[in-house]
Amino acid sequence: MSSILCSVGVDVGTTTTQLVVSQITAENKASSFAVPEMEITGREILYKSPIHFTPLLSGELVDGEKIRAIVDEEYAKAGIRREDVDTGAIIITGETSRKENAGTVLAAISDFAGDFVVATAGPDLESVLAAKGAGAVDASEHTEKPVLHMDIGGGTSNLALIGDGKILRTGCLNVGGRLMKFDDTGCITYISPVLQGLVSYRTGERITENQAMEVAVMLAQVLEMAAGLRQTGEILSRLTTQEAQTIEVAGEVIPSFSGGVADCIAQDFSWLEFGDLGPLLGRAIRRSRLCQGQYRLGSETIRATVIGAGCHSAQLSGSTVYYRNVELPLKNLQVATIALQEQDLPGDKLAHIIAQRLKSLEQWGVLALPGWNAPSYGQVTALADAITRAVQDQPCCIVLEEDMAKALGHALALRLPESTPCLCIDRVRLPQNSYLDVGAPVGPAISVVVKTLILSH
């Protein structure tokens, strides 16, 4: 028995805005005599929108109404309604996520997404989505060396180090094609603040192709440093975004590219073709150490992030879930994490830690526990006792990594007041400082989206 979900991905980037509609198939892979095991078995792209330039009211303000009009138009072209959408993601990426009214844009378009498409941003998630959307994660399963995927857009480059189909680390650099913009005569119309102190040019100044190429080469060298192909310098730290950490690459990697600049690696354009550094940055990367050995271009380039958002943002919990008095979907739940070593503390100490972590959240949140592999009855009941003392009569939402949600959920149900909302799901890993959306059941499992940063709106 299979379930079909309609998924939408919307990417509002520094340079472009685009939308995809996908169909996700989930099936029970277990035998008739085993506990159900729901897996996502198929992802099919049904519609790709044209690539729109992200509309701006000025150099600093995103035009929320025009973006809303774009999404409205593309929904109509795709032949879908808001109520048809089950899952997906709306993300604001790159420099656009730093615009003054980014939260307003999210508020303007989030209602197009049905009940479970999420509004989210953040370099960790962008790196993951782009790597999946470009096929780099799948490709890493067939390579002897790790893959370092670089999604190079207008304002930032989102990095993901991948080995054997698993994303090991992520990072983000202020390296992109629209850090400088030009008119058709080569006159500078914009310089990003991140280049302050690194270039001596000013807006209004005319620049030659060779001079612009020097800036592009400098940015390509920063990418070489990130890939471990050039000795690192202060410039790498300066161009690493505040939200991300530097990826420390040990040993050889296979560079992989997506984003708008990736198209400029594959072919030559006139340096003023797009009115920015993109063509020259692509050319500089192609001539750099990054492309002297084995490298790959993504199966998707400029669409990698939006395809990742539409096809790969959703996942399924384990099938042994428990929920009572909970109205789904739940959105933007903050996460409080308990480490495995803390989970083994005596009951009173564990209850105190859980209460303190939950108290630090601004609203009702999720308690993320590693859980034990094949826990004993005593471990489950002791954990339920500690959680009950900590939450008292407050709503209880537990997410475990190990397969023990139903057992813990039933133990909690015996201890908590009958009217207390209680949700227990497993086989979901929640990083520190993440957020969670919990969707409708898909067979015996529950659909979830893990997010790394939420813009308030």
C-alpha positions in Angstrom: 0.0 0.0 0.0 1.5 3.3 -1.0 0.7 7.0 -0.1 1.2 9.9 -2.5 2.2 13.4 -1.3 2.2 16.6 -3.2 5.3 18.7 -2.4 6.1 22.3 -3.3 9.5 23.9 -3.2 10.0 27.7 -3.5 13.4 29.3 -3.4 13.7 33.0 -3.1 17.4 33.6 -3.7 19.8 36.5 -4.0 19.4 36.6 -7.8 16.5 34.3 -8.8 13.1 33.0 -7.5 11.8 29.6 -8.7 9.3 27.0 -7.8 8.9 23.2 -8.4 6.0 20.8 -7.8 6.9 17.2 -7.0 5.1 14.0 -6.2 6.5 11.9 -3.4 5.6 8.2 -3.0 5.8 6.5 0.4 5.5 2.7 0.7 5.5 0.1 3.5 8.7 -1.9 2.8 8.1 -4.5 5.6 6.5 -7.9 5.1 3.0 -8.6 6.2 4.3 -10.3 9.3 6.5 -7.5 10.5 6.1 -4.0 12.0 5.4 -1.6 9.1 8.4 0.2 7.7 7.4 3.3 5.8 10.0 4.7 3.3 10.0 7.4 0.7 10.5 5.3 -2.5 9.9 7.8 -5.3 10.3 11.5 -6.1 9.0 12.7 -9.4 9.1 16.4 -10.5 5.8 17.4 -12.0 6.4 21.0 -12.8 9.4 23.4 -12.9 8.7 27.2 -13.1 10.6 29.5 -15.3 13.5 31.2 -13.4 12.4 34.7 -12.3 14.8 37.4 -11.2 14.1 38.1 -7.5 12.1 41.4 -7.4 13.5 44.2 -5.3 12.0 47.4 -4.1 15.5 48.8 -3.8 19.0 47.4 -3.3 18.0 46.3 0.2 14.3 45.5 0.1 12.7 42.4 -1.3 9.3 43.1 -3.0 7.0 40.7 -1.1 3.9 41.5 -3.2 5.7 40.7 -6.5 7.0 37.4 -5.1 3.5 36.6 -4.0 2.3 37.3 -7.5 5.0 35.0 -9.0 4.0 32.1 -6.7 0.3 32.7 -7.4 1.0 32.6 -11.1 3.1 29.4 -10.9 0.5 27.6 -8.8 -2.0 28.3 -11.6 0.4 27.1 -14.3 1.1 24.0 -12.4 -2.6 23.3 -12.0 -2.5 23.0 -8.2 -4.4 24.6 -5.3 -3.2 25.5 -1.9 -5.2 22.7 -0.3 -3.5 20.1 -2.6 -0.1 20.6 -1.0 1.0 18.1 1.6 4.7 19.0 2.2 7.8 20.9 1.0 9.6 24.1 1.8 9.7 27.8 1.2 13.2 29.0 1.7 14.8 32.4 1.5 18.5 32.0 0.6 21.8 33.8 0.3 21.9 37.6 0.7 18.1 37.7 0.3 17.7 36.1 3.7 19.4 39.1 5.2 17.2 41.7 3.5 15.3 44.0 5.9 11.9 42.6 5.1 12.7 38.9 4.6 10.2 37.9 7.3 7.5 40.0 5.6 8.2 38.0 2.4 7.8 34.7 4.2 4.5 35.9 5.7 3.3 37.0 2.3 3.8 33.7 0.6 3.6 31.0 3.3 -0.2 30.7 3.1 0.2 29.4 -0.5 1.8 26.3 0.9 -1.2 24.5 2.4 -0.8 23.2 6.0 2.7 21.7 5.8 5.0 23.6 3.5 7.4 25.4 5.8 9.0 28.8 5.7 12.7 28.4 6.5 16.2 29.7 5.8 19.7 29.0 7.0 23.0 27.9 5.5 23.0 24.4 7.0 19.7 23.5 5.4 20.5 25.2 2.1 23.7 23.2 1.8 21.9 20.0 2.5 19.1 20.7 0.0 21.4 21.9 -2.7 23.6 18.8 -2.3 20.6 16.5 -2.6 19.0 18.4 -5.4 22.2 18.4 -7.5 22.7 14.7 -7.1 25.9 15.0 -5.1 24.7 12.9 -2.2 23.8 10.1 -4.5 27.0 10.4 -6.5 29.1 10.2 -3.3 27.9 6.6 -2.8 29.9 5.6 -5.9 33.2 7.5 -5.3 36.2 6.5 -3.3 36.9 10.0 -2.2 34.5 12.3 -0.3 32.6 14.8 -2.4 32.7 18.5 -1.5 29.6 20.1 -3.0 29.6 23.8 -3.6 26.3 25.5 -4.5 27.5 28.9 -5.8 24.7 31.5 -6.1 24.5 35.2 -6.3 25.6 36.1 -2.7 26.8 32.9 -1.0 28.3 29.5 -1.6 26.8 26.7 0.4 29.2 23.8 1.1 28.5 20.2 2.0 31.2 17.6 2.7 29.7 14.2 1.7 30.9 10.6 2.2 29.2 7.4 1.3 25.9 9.1 0.8 26.0 10.9 4.1 26.5 14.7 4.7 29.3 15.0 7.2 29.6 18.7 7.6 28.2 21.9 6.1 29.5 25.4 5.6 28.8 28.7 4.0 31.0 31.4 2.4 30.2 34.9 1.2 31.3 34.0 -2.3 28.9 34.6 -5.2 28.3 36.0 -8.6 26.5 39.1 -7.6 28.8 40.5 -5.0 29.6 43.0 -7.7 27.2 44.3 -10.4 27.9 46.3 -13.5 26.0 48.1 -16.2 26.6 47.4 -19.9 29.6 49.7 -20.0 31.4 48.1 -17.1 30.5 50.8 -14.6 30.1 49.3 -11.1 26.5 49.7 -9.8 26.8 47.6 -6.6 29.5 46.2 -4.3 28.5 43.9 -1.5 29.6 45.0 2.0 31.3 41.7 2.4 34.0 42.8 0.0 34.8 45.9 2.0 38.6 46.1 2.6 39.2 43.3 0.0 38.6 45.5 -3.1 39.5 49.1 -3.7 36.8 49.8 -6.2 33.7 52.0 -5.6 30.3 52.2 -7.1 30.2 54.5 -10.1 33.7 53.6 -11.1 34.3 51.9 -14.5 36.2 48.7 -14.4 37.9 46.6 -17.1 37.4 42.9 -17.7 40.9 42.1 -16.4 40.3 44.1 -13.2 37.0 42.3 -12.6 38.7 39.0 -13.3 41.2 39.7 -10.5 38.3 39.9 -8.0 36.8 36.6 -9.4 40.2 34.9 -9.1 40.4 36.0 -5.4 37.0 34.5 -4.8 37.9 31.3 -6.6 41.0 31.0 -4.4 38.8 31.2 -1.3 36.9 28.2 -2.6 40.2 26.4 -3.2 41.1 27.1 0.5 37.8 25.6 1.6 38.5 22.5 -0.5 42.0 22.1 1.1 43.7 22.9 -2.2 45.4 26.1 -1.1 46.9 27.2 2.2 44.2 28.9 4.2 44.5 32.6 5.0 42.6 35.4 6.8 40.4 35.9 3.8 38.8 32.5 4.3 37.7 33.5 7.8 36.5 36.9 6.7 34.3 35.4 4.0 32.9 32.6 6.1 29.4 33.6 7.1 28.5 34.3 10.7 26.0 31.5 10.8 28.5 28.8 9.6 31.7 27.2 10.6 34.7 26.6 8.3 34.7 23.1 6.8 38.0 21.5 7.6 38.9 19.2 4.7 41.4 16.5 5.4 42.6 14.6 2.4 41.5 14.7 -1.2 37.9 15.5 -2.2 36.0 15.6 -5.5 34.7 19.1 -6.0 31.0 19.3 -7.1 29.2 22.4 -8.3 25.7 23.7 -8.6 24.0 27.1 -8.5 23.9 29.8 -11.2 27.6 30.2 -11.3 28.0 26.4 -12.1 26.5 27.1 -15.5 29.3 29.6 -16.0 31.9 26.9 -15.3 30.5 24.8 -18.0 30.5 27.4 -20.7 31.9 30.8 -21.6 29.7 33.9 -21.5 30.6 37.5 -22.2 31.9 39.0 -18.9 29.0 41.5 -18.9 26.4 38.9 -20.0 24.5 39.1 -16.7 25.7 42.4 -15.3 27.7 40.7 -12.5 30.8 38.6 -11.6 29.1 35.3 -12.4 30.7 34.6 -15.9 34.1 35.6 -14.6 33.8 33.6 -11.4 32.8 30.6 -13.4 35.7 31.0 -15.7 38.1 31.5 -12.7 36.8 28.3 -11.1 37.3 26.3 -14.3 40.9 27.5 -14.5 41.5 26.9 -10.7 42.9 23.9 -8.9 39.3 22.9 -8.2 38.9 21.7 -11.8 42.4 20.4 -12.6 41.5 16.9 -11.5 38.3 15.0 -11.1 35.2 17.2 -10.5 31.5 17.1 -11.3 28.8 19.5 -12.3 25.4 18.8 -10.6 22.7 17.0 -12.4 20.9 20.2 -11.6 22.7 23.5 -11.3 20.7 26.7 -10.9 17.6 24.6 -9.8 19.5 22.4 -7.3 18.2 24.1 -4.1 14.6 24.5 -5.2 14.5 20.8 -6.3 16.1 19.8 -3.0 13.4 21.9 -1.2 10.6 20.3 -3.2 11.8 16.7 -3.2 14.1 16.2 -0.3 12.9 18.4 2.6 10.4 15.9 3.9 11.2 12.7 5.7 9.2 10.0 7.6 9.4 9.0 11.2 9.6 5.4 12.3 6.4 3.4 12.2 6.0 2.7 15.9 4.7 6.1 16.8 2.3 7.2 19.6 0.1 10.3 19.8 -2.9 11.3 21.9 -4.9 14.6 21.9 -2.5 16.2 19.4 -3.9 18.2 16.4 -1.6 17.8 13.5 0.1 19.5 11.7 2.4 21.2 14.2 4.8 24.0 13.0 8.0 25.5 14.0 8.5 23.6 17.3 11.7 24.5 19.0 14.0 21.7 20.0 15.5 21.0 23.4 18.1 18.2 23.2 19.2 15.7 25.8 22.6 14.0 25.3 22.9 10.3 25.6 25.1 10.5 28.7 22.5 12.8 30.4 19.8 10.3 29.6 21.6 7.7 31.8 21.6 10.0 34.9 19.4 9.2 37.9 15.8 10.1 37.6 15.7 13.3 39.7 18.8 14.7 37.9 17.4 13.8 34.5 14.0 15.3 35.3 15.7 18.6 36.5 17.7 18.8 33.2 14.7 18.1 31.1 12.6 20.8 32.9 15.4 23.3 32.5 15.8 22.7 28.8 12.1 22.9 28.2 11.8 26.0 30.3 14.5 27.7 28.1 12.3 27.4 25.1 10.1 30.4 24.1 7.0 28.2 23.5 5.9 24.5 23.5 8.7 22.6 22.0 10.2 19.2 21.3 12.4 17.1 23.6 15.0 15.4 21.4 16.4 12.2 22.9 18.9 9.7 21.4 17.1 6.8 23.0 18.6 3.4 23.6 19.0 0.5 21.1 16.7 -2.3 22.4 16.0 -0.6 25.8 14.9 -2.7 28.8 11.5 -2.3 30.4 13.2 -0.6 33.3 15.0 2.0 31.1 11.7 2.9 29.4 9.7 3.3 32.6 12.5 5.3 34.3 12.7 7.6 31.3 8.9 8.0 31.3 9.0 8.8 35.1 11.7 11.5 34.6 9.8 13.1 31.6 6.5 13.1 33.5 8.1 14.9 36.5 9.6 17.5 34.1 6.6 18.3 32.0 4.0 17.9 34.7 0.7 18.7 32.9 2.2 20.5 29.9 2.0 19.1 26.4 4.6 16.4 25.8 6.3 16.0 22.5 9.2 13.5 22.3 11.4 12.7 19.3 13.8 9.8 19.5 16.6 8.5 17.3 16.1 4.9 18.2 13.0 2.7 17.5 11.2 3.0 20.9 8.5 5.6 20.5 5.5 3.4 21.0 6.8 1.8 24.1 7.7 5.2 25.6 4.5 6.8 24.5 2.4 4.1 26.2 4.5 4.5 29.4 3.9 8.2 29.3 0.2 7.8 28.7 -0.1 5.8 32.0 1.6 8.6 33.9 0.3 11.9 32.3 -3.2 13.2 32.9 -5.6 11.8 30.3 -6.2 15.2 28.8 -2.5 16.1 28.3 -1.4 16.1 24.6 1.3 13.5 24.0 3.3 12.8 20.9 6.2 10.3 20.6 8.0 9.6 17.3 11.3 7.9 16.5 14.0 7.5 13.9 14.4 11.2 13.5 17.6 13.0 14.4 17.2 16.6 15.6 20.4 18.8 15.7 20.9 21.4 18.4 19.1 24.7 17.7 16.9 23.1 15.1 13.1 23.4 14.6 10.6 20.7 13.6 7.4 20.6 11.6 5.2 17.5 12.2 2.7 16.7 9.5 -0.1 14.3 8.9 0.3 10.5 9.2 1.6 8.7 6.1 0.4 5.1 6.8 1.7 4.2 10.3 4.5 6.8 10.1 4.4 10.6 10.4 5.9 13.1 7.9 8.4 15.6 9.4 10.6 18.5 8.2 13.7 19.3 10.2 14.8 22.9 9.9 18.0 24.7 11.0 16.8 28.4 11.2 13.5 30.1 11.2 12.9 33.7 10.3 10.3 35.2 12.6 7.2 36.4 10.8 
